Amino acid sequence: MTKLLLDTSFIITAAKNKLDIFEELLDYKLIIPKQVIVELQGLAKSKINASLALKIVEVNKELFTSPDLKTKNTDYGIKKYAKENPTTIIATLDREIKKEVKNMKMVIRNKKKFDLI
């Protein structure tokens, strides 16, 4: 089963656009790093979409693994993880991550569908 690592921007945007990542991405082994969950917790205090995204993640916690990237900087940790795991797809909307990571990437197109690039 192909692994798919979800970053903070991807999860928040999916929640905002009412895309069910846990239903739509059943064919993947989902990975949401601990650092992404911590970022969602911090953002949930001030952003409604982040709060919704965090609730969705918490309700579905049995559907993904949550490794520790062993870094305080989430983006750096994701880039490092991607280099160490080149077959893992990175689900992100972050320009810097998309630019630097050579792995296949998943994005959200037209606010309604997931697309591999």
Number of C-alpha atoms within 10 A of each C-alpha: 7 10 15 22 24 22 25 26 18 21 26 24 19 21 21 15 14 12 18 12 18 16 8 11 12 10 12 16 15 23 20 21 23 16 23 24 18 14 16 25 16 14 18 18 10 10 13 13 19 24 19 17 26 25 16 17 20 11 9 12 13 9 14 18 14 17 11 12 19 11 12 9 11 19 18 13 18 23 20 14 17 21 15 10 12 13 14 21 24 28 26 22 19 14 8 11 19 19 8 11 18 15 17 16 19 20 20 18 10 9 13 11 12 17 12 12 10
